Amino acid sequence: MSTDIEIAQSAVMRPIAEIAARAGVPSDVLIPYGHHFAKLDMAYVESLRARPQGKLILVTAINPTPPGEGKTTTTIGLGDALNRIGRRAVIALREPSLGPVFGRKGGATGGGYAQVVPMEAINLHFTGDFHAITTAHNLLSALLDNHLYWGNALDIDPRAVVWRRVLDVNDRALRQVVASLGDGTNGSPRETGFDITVASEVMAILCLASELSDLERRLAAIVVARTRIGDPVTAGDLGAAGAMAVLLKEAIQPNLAQTLEGSAVLVHGGPFANIAHGCNSVLATRSALALGQFAVTEAGFGADLGAEKFLDIKCRAADLKPDVAVVVATLRALKYQGGAEAKRVGEPDGAALERGLANLGRHMENLRGFGLPVAVAINNFAGDTADEHAAVQAYCAAQGVEAIICTHWAEGGAGAEALAHHVVALAEGGTAAFQPLYPLEMPLLDKIETVAKRIYRAGAVSVSPHAAKALKRFEAEGWGDLPICMAKTPYSFSADEALLGAPEGFALPVREVRLSAGAGFVVAICGEVMTMPGLPKSPAAARIRLGAGGRIEGLS
């Protein structure tokens, strides 16, 4: 059987102007990057606001196994399927980070015959958006250190600098470092560290900004440090926002690509859902809604992370109202959540499957609590059995939810047509009554506890003294009405990745909170989750190479 990269490399791609024309995008607003993908001119993107909006379909998932469960693949397959049944659909996805591409998880352009192409370009440098974000972020770091060097007119306390540097590669050695070593001509030493680019507040800002002026306003609001008397110091105070916005002027323009079947895909922005808010850009999603009868988008990792943040952060920021939530589940992930060994989840195991179904049930219940109709997409894998599929369908039916077996990996959009018909019926049924989980007026700690208890089913929240003090300070300074961005393991409802299934009554440890004033949320870091991931023992990078004629091999 062909691999994902072999399928992608054998595809006959259309000129990007042809893909644009199918979506109603005129060729003169395209900024081509080669023949097969392009950026959309910003003035055109802003003009789309005046158009009627289509239906918004959110694709999310249960808690995954480490390799993932095909959420992006399902999003693409569903978009292709909607177009196949005569419903104009535009897909909106995140851009892949180089961290997982060279780490454990691989790329993020789908798989099999439900892929976005050109797969190699999108998974690697693409249009340079992540490089621009990395550079803009680190320019602010350089300007901050330069201010300290040239007399520190703002009286910044070097011990209260909170702005770290970023790099879009998993590198645990950079989590905690000492900067500015040397004599007085090189600066003064201080502790700092690196996060991965997808955890950068600049990434979040780019993805939540509504236009160029909003981008610069948000950049100026970034809090980078505090003075010796405790007052916040912002990027605007350092005079950095203008230059940062210049570096991001092209990066904020959504990227247009294509599926193997020629569906239009807007691929833009890429914050991780376990350590950031996990959604593609507001501009991409809004553009997809204006261009299609249906916009199909995804939120990262399981619904406890990506979907919750999509609904409580992104939907508020962009005034979005989803019409349907699709939960992707696989037999192997359900068995994993039921206690099966990771290396044996591909084998029949009815007992583990039955135990793991509680995880799916929890996600369905949570999403319905947001006022959304729910469908379940069973992403079929080789080795799946009809009896186990039937068990999942029966469980979902008992909860009043239809579970549909999808074979889009092997068959493309044709393998998700049944799901497409069901999603259309739900979306046009008019039963969605979306409402966020909590009001913004609620105190920050209460918001954290609301997510922990209502979404995760924690019995208590254990907040470190340092984090508790910071929450009170944020509220005193006027940031108490921001939503919360939870950072935790994606593999469990808890902060312990070994606590599988649908646990209840555990204590959720919040070890640190970070203010993202420009992005417009407060990050609560739970347990041992790291904002700079490390590479696994056998990283994917060791298997990626150039073959004959410069052909990329080993990318997945």
GUSE-229581 format. One record per residue (C-alpha): residue in three letters; z, x, y. Coordinates in steps of 0.5 Angstrom, whole numbers, plus 500, padded with zeros to 3 digits. Example, Ala and Ser with C-alpha at 12.3 -4.5 7.8 and 13.67 -1.06 7.14 Angstrom:
BEGIN
ala516525491;ser514527498;
END
This chain:
BEGIN
met500500500;ser498503507;thr504505512;asp505502519;ile501508522;glu496508517;ile494501519;ala495502526;gln490508526;ser485504522;ala485498527;val479497532;met482496538;arg479492544;pro478494551;ile484492555;ala480488560;glu478484554;ile485483552;ala487481560;ala481476560;arg484472554;ala490472558;gly487470564;val488476568;pro483479572;ser480486571;asp481488578;val489488578;leu489492572;ile491500572;pro488503566;tyr491508562;gly485510558;his481504554;his487500551;phe493499555;ala494498563;lys499497568;leu499490572;asp498491579;met505489583;ala502485588;tyr499481582;val505480578;glu509478584;ser503472585;leu505470578;arg511467581;ala508461584;arg505459577;pro507454572;gln512457567;gly511456560;lys516455554;leu521461553;ile522463546;leu528468544;val527472538;thr534475535;ala537477529;ile543477524;asn547484524;pro542489521;thr542494516;pro541501519;pro533501519;gly533494522;glu530487520;gly523487523;lys525483529;thr520486533;thr515485527;thr517478527;thr516477535;ile509480534;gly507475528;leu510469532;gly506471538;asp500472534;ala501465530;leu502461536;asn495464538;arg492462531;ile494455532;gly491454539;arg497455543;arg496460548;ala502465547;val504472551;ile509477548;ala514481552;leu517487548;arg521493550;glu518500550;pro521504545;ser526510546;leu524517543;gly532517541;pro530512535;val523515534;phe525522532;gly532519530;arg534514524;lys530507526;gly523509528;gly519506533;ala519499536;thr512497535;gly512492529;gly510494523;gly505492517;tyr499487520;ala504485526;gln504491530;val502493538;val497498538;pro496504540;met502505536;glu503512537;ala502512544;ile507506546;asn512510541;leu511516545;his510518552;phe506511553;thr505510561;gly511515563;asp516509565;phe522513561;his520519564;ala520516571;ile527513570;thr530519567;thr527523573;ala530518578;his537518575;asn537526575;leu535526582;leu541522584;ser545527580;ala542533583;leu543530590;leu550528589;asp552535586;asn548538592;his552534597;leu558537594;tyr555544595;trp554543602;gly560541605;asn562534602;ala562530608;leu563524604;asp570527602;ile568526594;asp573527589;pro570532584;arg574529579;ala572522580;val565523579;val562518574;trp555519575;arg552522568;arg546525567;val541522562;leu536525557;asp531520552;val533524546;asn539523541;asp543529542;arg551529541;ala552536544;leu551533551;arg556528550;gln561532554;val559538558;val562542564;ala557543569;ser556548575;leu559554572;gly559560576;asp561563582;gly562559589;thr554560590;asn553556584;gly558550585;ser564548583;pro565547575;arg567539573;glu567535567;thr561531566;gly556529560;phe549526558;asp547519556;ile541517553;thr536514558;val536507555;ala543507557;ser542509564;glu544504570;val537506573;met534503566;ala538496567;ile536496575;leu528497573;cys529491568;leu533486572;ala529488579;ser525482582;glu521486586;leu520493590;ser525491595;asp530489590;leu529495586;glu531499592;arg537495594;arg540495587;leu539503587;ala542504593;ala548500590;ile549504585;val557507585;val556515583;ala563517585;arg570516589;thr573519595;arg579523595;ile582516597;gly579512592;asp573509596;pro567508592;val561512594;thr554510593;ala547512592;gly545509598;asp551513602;leu548519599;gly541517602;ala538517595;ala535510594;gly529511597;ala526517593;met529514587;ala524508589;val518512590;leu519515583;leu519508580;lys514505584;glu509505578;ala514505573;ile516498575;gln509495574;pro509492567;asn505495562;leu499490558;ala498492551;gln495488545;thr497486538;leu492488532;glu490481532;gly488481540;ser494478543;ala496480550;val503484550;leu507486556;val511492554;his516494559;gly523497560;gly527499554;pro535498555;phe539499548;ala543492546;asn548496543;ile550500549;ala546496555;his543489556;gly538490551;cys532486554;asn525488557;ser524487564;val525481568;leu518482571;ala515482564;thr518476562;arg516472568;ser509474567;ala509472560;leu511465562;ala506465568;leu500467563;gly502463557;gln504456554;phe509460550;ala512467552;val515470546;thr520475547;glu526479543;ala533481545;gly535488541;phe540488535;gly544482532;ala545476536;asp552478538;leu549483542;gly542482545;ala542475545;glu549474548;lys547479554;phe540476554;leu543469555;asp549471560;ile546477564;lys538477564;cys538469564;arg542469570;ala539474574;ala532471573;asp534464573;leu531463566;lys532457561;pro530459554;asp527453550;val528456542;ala532461539;val529464533;val534468528;val531473524;ala534474517;thr532478511;leu535478504;arg537485504;ala541485511;leu544478508;lys546482502;tyr549488506;gln553483510;gly556481503;gly558488501;ala552490497;glu551498497;ala546500502;lys541503497;arg541497493;val540491498;gly533491495;glu535488488;pro537481486;asp544480488;gly546472488;ala553474489;ala552478495;leu547474498;glu552468498;arg558472501;gly553475507;leu550468509;ala557467513;asn554472518;leu547468519;gly552462520;arg556465525;his550467529;met546460528;glu553457531;asn554462537;leu546460539;arg547453538;gly553454543;phe549456548;gly545449548;leu539452544;pro535449538;val535454533;ala530456527;val531462522;ala525466520;ile526469513;asn522476514;asn519477507;phe520484504;ala517486497;gly522485492;asp525478495;thr525473490;ala524465490;asp531463488;glu534467493;his529465499;ala531458496;ala539459497;val538461504;gln534455506;ala539451503;tyr544454506;cys541453513;ala539446511;ala546444510;gln547447518;gly542443520;val537449521;glu530450518;ala529457515;ile522459514;ile519464510;cys515469514;thr510474511;his507477517;trp508484515;ala503483510;glu498477513;gly499478520;gly499472524;ala497467518;gly504469515;ala508466521;glu504460522;ala509455519;leu514458524;ala509457530;his509450528;his516449527;val518453534;val513449538;ala516442535;leu523445537;ala520447544;glu517441546;gly522436543;gly526437549;thr533438546;ala535445549;ala540445554;phe542452556;gln548454559;pro551461559;leu558462555;tyr562463561;pro563462569;leu562468573;glu568466577;met572468571;pro576474572;leu573480568;leu578481563;asp578474561;lys570474561;ile571480556;glu576476552;thr571470552;val565474549;ala570477544;lys573471541;arg568466542;ile562470540;tyr565475535;arg571471533;ala576477535;gly584475535;ala585479541;val583484545;ser586491546;val584494553;ser586501554;pro591502560;his585506564;ala580501562;ala585495565;lys587499571;ala579500572;leu578492571;lys583491577;arg580496581;phe573493580;glu576486582;ala580488588;glu573491591;gly569485590;trp566486583;gly570481580;asp564476579;leu559480575;pro558479568;ile560483562;cys555488558;met559489551;ala557496548;lys559496541;thr556497534;pro551493532;tyr552493525;ser558488525;phe561482529;ser567487530;ala567494533;asp568497526;glu561498523;ala565497516;leu567490517;leu562486515;gly560479514;ala563474519;pro570477520;glu576473524;gly582475527;phe581482528;ala583486535;leu577489539;pro579495542;val576496549;arg577504551;glu573504557;val569500562;arg564502567;leu561499573;ser554498574;ala554495581;gly546496582;ala544493575;gly550487577;phe554488571;val561491568;val560495561;ala566494556;ile565500551;cys569498545;gly571502539;glu567509537;val560507540;met557512544;thr552512550;met549518547;pro547517540;gly547523535;leu541525530;pro542523523;lys543528517;ser535527516;pro532526522;ala525522523;ala523528527;ala523533521;arg517528518;ile513528524;arg507532525;leu500533527;gly495533522;ala487535521;gly484534528;gly491532532;arg492526528;ile499524528;glu503523521;gly510521519;leu511516525;ser514510523;
END
